[in-house]
């Protein structure tokens, strides 16, 4: 059975993201290669991976190469910097917002954080990106930022998210 992963805000080849988000990389090549390596160590070709926006924001024309190097069945939730990302070949789906079920758990996926979402008062989860870990976590909301800045530049596994959500009310 396929495992499911979630991630956001790689910003491949975006030079200034290192400075803006205080990422611990010397240059974009080191950042890109670290994020790709971390991804492929966790995600196999048979796994499903949801990208919650801002996949690429470079000028080097290598977006398709980066996508091709990544393992998994890849789905994109469009972010504010995905003008190039939506034109790439290799996405299984492209959406602005998506509601999915994983092992009986309803999950609402969007690039942007929401205060309430469909069935938020009935146990559904909300996963988002965009904020690069800058929003304070709400222990009373079943939502989390799945951006790479929040997980040591790696995707979140469904198991990680389930464990985080168990601690929320």
Secondary structure, DSSP 8 states (H G I E B T S, - for coil): ---EEEEB---BT-HHHHHHTT-S-SSHHHHHHHHHHHHHHH--TTSEEEE-S--B--SSS-HHHHHHHS-SEEEEE--TT-TTGGG-TTEEEEESEEEEEETTEEEEEESS--SS-TTGGGT-EEEE-SSTT-S---TTSSEEE-BGGGTTTS-EEHHHHHHHHHT--
